[in-house]
């Protein structure tokens, strides 16, 4: 089966049908749903790999046992997030990095920049990632072939596992049960937003600080030795992670247009006197019965608080009342 066929097989290109979003969302919450996730995968190996990654990643690398996974950051020397990724130890001096689609090259360039004389090889892998979410996710795994990495995922309210490996020649029935619900993009995105999980290129952009997007606890070790960009992270942590902006949820109080037209819309204070942020991700949430969004908001707004969302579409400039809320939006 080709990679394009694999994507179609797990709903990557499947358009939503009436009622389908509700069914997918219910499976994510109550049973299990699967979806092919766009992830770039890198193999990092060589005699200096462990020491090198220990000095570059924000996470404790040397403590990982074979098969263990941990989320981590690659930071600039100034402490700004360059890539949010997951690190998996495959064996002695051999690690796997996976990150949001389109950011594998960014991670490769960032690692190569500081490699100098270290004996480390970084190679892309033509692998796929199938995500399973929901309380019944483990029941839908059909064993784990040796070539497949199973990385636990802890999204608030939507925990599960990601399976990474070469596309199976006989289809995904080798990995997951035939009765698993295949999730479309709309419900999956709603779950990510409700869980408050940021993405590279969306909530994480040029100049983002880890504390702004809630990634410090998930990705940073304060007991390891020095790593590139550590100074800013440590200084902010010592000051209680007080930052000028913070990732928040936004729940619409009224009808709006298609989610894709809302991305980039302005979030204003309730009196519309100040813009406090912009929507980076938007989806319809069947659970909350409203559009939900993520936005990095200025501290002028302290969730929960009334706000106004303003955007422009084919009908001109529109506004709708909304509420900024702490993350996660659901438990």
C-alpha positions as CSV (number, residue, x, y, z in Angstrom):
1,X,0.0,0.0,0.0
2,X,1.4,3.4,-1.0
3,X,1.8,6.2,1.6
4,X,-1.0,8.2,0.0
5,X,-3.3,5.2,0.3
6,X,-2.2,4.8,3.9
7,X,-3.2,8.4,4.6
8,X,-6.6,7.9,3.0
9,X,-7.1,4.7,5.0
10,X,-6.9,6.5,8.3
11,X,-8.9,9.5,7.4
12,X,-6.2,12.1,6.6
13,X,-7.9,13.3,3.4
14,X,-11.5,12.2,4.3
15,X,-14.0,15.1,4.2
16,X,-16.5,15.4,7.0
17,X,-20.0,14.2,6.6
18,X,-23.1,15.3,8.5
19,X,-22.9,13.9,12.0
20,X,-19.5,12.5,11.5
21,X,-17.7,15.1,13.7
22,X,-20.0,14.1,16.6
23,X,-19.3,10.4,16.1
24,X,-15.5,10.9,15.9
25,X,-15.5,13.2,18.9
26,X,-17.5,10.7,21.0
27,X,-15.0,8.0,20.1
28,X,-12.1,10.2,21.2
29,X,-13.8,10.9,24.5
30,X,-15.4,7.5,25.3
31,X,-13.7,4.7,23.4
32,X,-10.9,5.1,20.9
33,X,-10.2,6.8,17.5
34,X,-7.3,6.6,15.2
35,X,-5.8,9.1,12.7
36,X,-2.7,9.4,10.6
37,X,-0.8,12.4,12.0
38,X,1.6,14.5,9.9
39,X,5.0,13.9,11.6
40,X,8.5,14.2,10.4
41,X,10.8,11.5,11.7
42,X,14.6,11.6,12.1
43,X,17.1,9.0,13.1
44,X,20.0,10.3,15.2
45,X,22.9,8.0,15.8
46,X,26.7,7.8,16.2
47,X,29.2,7.4,19.1
48,X,28.6,10.9,20.5
49,X,24.8,10.9,20.2
50,X,23.8,10.7,23.8
51,X,26.2,13.4,25.0
52,X,25.3,15.6,22.1
53,X,21.6,15.4,22.6
54,X,22.0,15.9,26.3
55,X,23.6,19.2,25.7
56,X,21.1,20.3,23.0
57,X,17.7,19.1,24.3
58,X,15.8,20.6,27.2
59,X,14.9,17.2,28.5
60,X,17.0,14.6,30.5
61,X,18.4,12.3,27.8
62,X,20.8,10.1,29.7
63,X,18.0,8.8,31.9
64,X,16.0,7.3,29.0
65,X,15.9,3.5,28.8
66,X,15.6,1.7,25.5
67,X,12.1,2.3,24.2
68,X,11.4,5.3,26.4
69,X,10.0,8.5,24.9
70,X,10.0,12.1,26.3
71,X,8.9,15.5,24.9
72,X,11.7,18.0,24.6
73,X,12.6,21.4,23.1
74,X,15.4,22.6,20.9
75,X,16.1,26.2,22.0
76,X,18.1,29.0,20.5
77,X,21.1,30.3,22.5
78,X,18.7,33.1,23.6
79,X,16.2,30.5,25.0
80,X,13.5,30.8,22.4
81,X,11.8,27.7,21.1
82,X,13.0,26.5,17.7
83,X,11.4,23.1,17.6
84,X,9.0,21.2,19.9
85,X,9.6,17.5,19.5
86,X,9.5,14.0,20.9
87,X,12.6,12.0,21.6
88,X,12.7,8.1,21.7
89,X,15.7,6.0,22.6
90,X,16.0,3.1,20.2
91,X,19.2,1.6,21.6
92,X,22.8,2.5,22.6
93,X,23.7,5.8,20.9
94,X,20.6,5.7,18.7
95,X,17.6,7.9,19.1
96,X,14.5,8.8,17.1
97,X,13.1,12.4,16.9
98,X,9.6,13.1,15.6
99,X,8.0,16.5,15.3
100,X,5.2,18.3,13.5
101,X,5.2,17.8,9.7
102,X,7.4,20.4,8.0
103,X,9.7,20.9,11.0
104,X,12.0,17.9,10.6
105,X,14.2,20.0,8.4
106,X,14.2,22.8,11.0
107,X,15.3,20.3,13.7
108,X,18.0,18.9,11.4
109,X,19.4,22.3,10.7
110,X,19.2,23.3,14.4
111,X,21.1,20.2,15.5
112,X,23.7,20.4,12.7
113,X,24.4,24.0,13.6
114,X,26.0,23.1,16.9
115,X,27.3,19.6,16.0
116,X,30.9,20.8,15.3
117,X,33.2,17.8,15.6
118,X,30.7,15.5,17.4
119,X,30.3,12.1,15.7
120,X,26.5,12.2,15.1
121,X,24.5,11.3,12.0
122,X,21.1,12.8,11.4
123,X,18.9,11.1,8.8
124,X,15.2,11.5,7.8
125,X,13.1,8.4,7.9
126,X,10.1,7.8,5.6
127,X,7.9,6.7,8.4
128,X,4.2,7.3,9.2
129,X,2.6,8.1,12.6
130,X,-0.8,6.7,13.5
131,X,-2.3,8.3,16.6
132,X,-4.8,6.5,18.9
133,X,-6.7,8.5,21.4
134,X,-9.3,7.6,24.0
135,X,-9.7,5.4,27.1
136,X,-9.9,2.3,25.0
137,X,-6.8,3.0,22.8
138,X,-4.7,0.2,24.3
139,X,-7.5,-2.4,23.4
140,X,-7.2,-1.5,19.7
141,X,-3.4,-2.2,19.5
142,X,-2.7,-5.5,17.7
143,X,0.7,-6.0,19.2
144,X,3.8,-4.0,18.3
145,X,6.0,-5.2,15.5
146,X,9.7,-4.7,16.2
147,X,10.0,-2.0,13.6
148,X,7.2,0.1,15.3
149,X,7.8,2.6,18.1
150,X,4.8,3.0,20.5
151,X,5.1,6.4,22.2
152,X,2.6,7.1,25.1
153,X,0.7,10.4,24.7
154,X,-0.7,12.3,27.6
155,X,-3.2,14.9,26.2
156,X,-5.5,16.0,29.0
157,X,-8.8,14.3,28.4
158,X,-7.5,12.4,25.3
159,X,-4.6,10.2,26.3
160,X,-3.4,7.4,24.1
161,X,-0.4,6.3,22.0
162,X,1.3,7.2,18.8
163,X,2.6,4.4,16.5
164,X,5.6,5.3,14.4
165,X,7.2,3.0,11.8
166,X,7.5,2.2,8.1
167,X,4.2,1.9,6.3
168,X,3.0,-1.7,6.8
169,X,2.9,-3.6,3.5
170,X,-0.4,-5.2,4.3
171,X,-2.2,-2.1,5.6
172,X,-2.8,-0.7,9.0
173,X,-4.8,-3.7,10.1
174,X,-1.3,-5.0,11.2
175,X,-1.2,-2.2,13.8
176,X,-4.8,-1.4,14.9
177,X,-8.1,-3.3,15.0
178,X,-10.5,-3.1,12.1
179,X,-13.3,-1.8,14.4
180,X,-11.4,1.3,15.6
181,X,-13.1,4.6,14.6
182,X,-11.2,6.5,11.9
183,X,-11.2,10.1,13.0
184,X,-11.4,13.0,10.6
185,X,-9.4,16.2,11.0
186,X,-12.2,18.3,12.6
187,X,-12.8,16.3,15.7
188,X,-9.0,15.6,16.1
189,X,-8.2,19.3,16.0
190,X,-11.0,20.0,18.5
191,X,-9.5,17.5,20.9
192,X,-6.0,19.0,20.5
193,X,-7.3,22.5,21.2
194,X,-9.3,21.4,24.2
195,X,-6.3,19.7,25.6
196,X,-4.2,22.8,25.1
197,X,-1.4,21.1,23.1
198,X,0.6,23.6,21.0
199,X,1.9,23.0,17.5
200,X,5.0,24.2,15.8
201,X,4.0,26.8,13.3
202,X,0.8,27.5,15.0
203,X,1.0,28.4,18.7
204,X,4.8,28.1,18.6
205,X,6.4,30.6,16.3
206,X,9.5,32.7,16.0
207,X,10.4,34.2,19.4
208,X,8.1,31.9,21.5
209,X,9.2,31.3,25.1
210,X,8.4,27.8,26.5
211,X,6.6,29.3,29.5
212,X,4.2,31.2,27.2
213,X,2.8,28.0,25.7
214,X,2.8,25.8,28.8
215,X,5.6,23.5,27.8
216,X,8.0,23.9,30.7
217,X,6.7,21.0,32.9
218,X,6.3,18.7,29.8
219,X,9.7,19.3,28.3
220,X,12.3,20.7,30.6
221,X,14.6,19.0,33.2
222,X,16.0,21.3,35.9
223,X,18.2,18.6,37.4
224,X,20.3,17.9,34.3
225,X,23.5,19.7,33.3
226,X,23.6,22.7,31.0
227,X,21.9,22.7,27.6
228,X,21.7,25.4,24.9
229,X,19.2,28.1,25.8
230,X,18.9,27.0,29.5
231,X,19.6,30.4,31.0
232,X,16.3,32.1,30.0
233,X,14.2,29.0,31.0
234,X,15.9,28.7,34.4
235,X,15.6,32.5,35.1
236,X,11.9,32.6,34.3
237,X,11.3,29.5,36.4
238,X,13.1,31.1,39.3
239,X,10.7,34.0,39.0
240,X,7.6,31.9,38.9
241,X,7.3,31.7,35.1
242,X,5.9,35.2,35.0
243,X,5.6,36.1,31.3
244,X,3.8,38.8,29.4
245,X,1.7,36.4,27.3
246,X,0.3,33.0,27.9
247,X,-1.5,30.3,25.9
248,X,-5.2,30.3,26.6
249,X,-8.4,28.7,25.3
250,X,-11.1,30.8,23.7
251,X,-14.7,29.6,23.6
252,X,-17.1,31.4,21.2
253,X,-20.4,32.6,22.6
254,X,-22.1,32.9,19.3
255,X,-22.2,31.5,15.7
256,X,-19.1,32.1,13.5
257,X,-17.9,31.0,10.0
258,X,-15.8,28.0,9.0
259,X,-12.9,27.4,11.3
260,X,-10.3,28.0,8.6
261,X,-11.6,31.6,8.1
262,X,-11.2,32.3,11.9
263,X,-7.5,31.5,12.2
264,X,-5.6,34.7,12.5
265,X,-8.6,36.6,13.9
266,X,-8.0,39.2,16.6
267,X,-8.9,38.6,20.3
268,X,-9.9,41.9,21.9
269,X,-10.7,43.0,25.4
270,X,-14.4,43.0,26.2
271,X,-14.7,46.7,25.5
272,X,-12.8,46.2,22.2
273,X,-10.2,48.8,23.3
274,X,-7.1,46.6,23.1
275,X,-6.0,43.6,20.9
276,X,-4.6,41.0,23.3
277,X,-3.7,38.2,20.8
278,X,-4.6,36.3,17.7
279,X,-6.3,32.9,17.1
280,X,-3.7,30.3,16.1
281,X,-6.0,27.2,15.9
282,X,-9.8,27.0,15.7
283,X,-12.3,24.0,15.5
284,X,-15.9,23.2,16.3
285,X,-16.2,21.4,19.6
286,X,-19.2,18.9,19.8
287,X,-18.5,18.6,23.5
288,X,-18.8,22.3,24.2
289,X,-21.3,23.0,21.4
290,X,-19.2,26.0,20.2
291,X,-16.1,27.0,18.3
292,X,-13.0,26.6,20.4
293,X,-9.6,28.2,19.8
294,X,-6.1,28.6,21.1
295,X,-4.4,32.0,21.4
296,X,-1.4,33.4,23.1
297,X,-3.0,36.3,25.1
298,X,-1.4,39.3,26.7
299,X,-1.6,39.3,30.5
300,X,-4.0,42.2,30.2
301,X,-6.6,39.4,30.1
302,X,-6.6,36.9,32.9
303,X,-8.8,33.8,32.1
304,X,-11.6,33.3,32.6
305,X,-12.6,36.6,31.2
306,X,-15.0,38.0,28.6
307,X,-13.3,38.9,25.2
308,X,-14.4,39.7,21.7
309,X,-13.2,37.9,18.6
310,X,-12.9,39.9,15.3
311,X,-12.1,38.5,11.9
312,X,-12.6,39.2,8.2
313,X,-14.2,36.9,5.6
314,X,-16.1,37.3,2.4
315,X,-18.9,39.1,4.3
316,X,-16.5,41.7,5.6
317,X,-15.4,42.3,9.2
318,X,-17.3,40.4,11.8
319,X,-17.2,40.1,15.6
320,X,-18.6,37.7,18.2
321,X,-18.4,37.6,22.0
322,X,-16.3,34.9,23.5
323,X,-14.6,33.9,26.7
324,X,-10.9,33.2,27.4
325,X,-10.5,30.2,29.6
326,X,-7.6,28.4,31.3
327,X,-6.3,25.2,29.6
328,X,-7.2,22.4,29.3
329,X,-10.8,23.3,28.3
330,X,-12.0,19.8,29.3
331,X,-10.7,17.3,31.9
